[in-house]
Amino acid sequence: MGQVSFARDERLAETLDLYGNMILRIAFSCLKNMTDAEDVLQDVFLKLIEKQPVFESDEHEKAWLIRVTINLCRNRLRSPWRYHRDLEDVSLTAPEPDWQEGSEVMEAVLALPEKYREVIHLFYYEDCSVAQIAGLLKKKEATVRSLLFRARAMLKKSLKGGVEFEEV
């Protein structure tokens, strides 16, 4: 029993090292709040421990973690408790500046509506392809391309043309 527990704990530590920052970035991007993002990070790992899924590959594991993160963020955003909390006590600072392209860009991304923020974050910050994003968000690829197009237009307008985006 001790060997199995040690191996599982070791694997969880590796998963946290490998994907922890990604989960935190996605959660922060969705929730715009570091405290909630950290809670989601913990919840994702609780789900991982609880479900103990078997992954076919590293990509499958990454996709599962992204999907669970997005679902938990959406649940948190729908929670009535969120509306009754005193937001003055909550930190709105972004995690580790090394993953930000610049505070002006990140502020513009965070100002986008959720459906645009998700696709921009997954495409630019997590290097997911349109097909991967479509699978993760359960949308058609054409829909993801449209969301990316509209999000880029919104960002370009808010950044006054200061950033050029490549086409999908």
Protein Blocks (a to p, Z undefined) as FASTA:
>chain_A
ZZmmmmmmmmmmmmmmmmmmmmmmmmmmmnopaklmmmmmmmmmmmmmmnopacfbfklm
mmmmmmmmmmmmmmmmmpmklmmpcfklpccbdehfklpgbfklmmmmmmpcfklmmmmm
mmmmnopafklmmmmnopafklmmmmmmmmmmmmmmmnnopaccddZZ
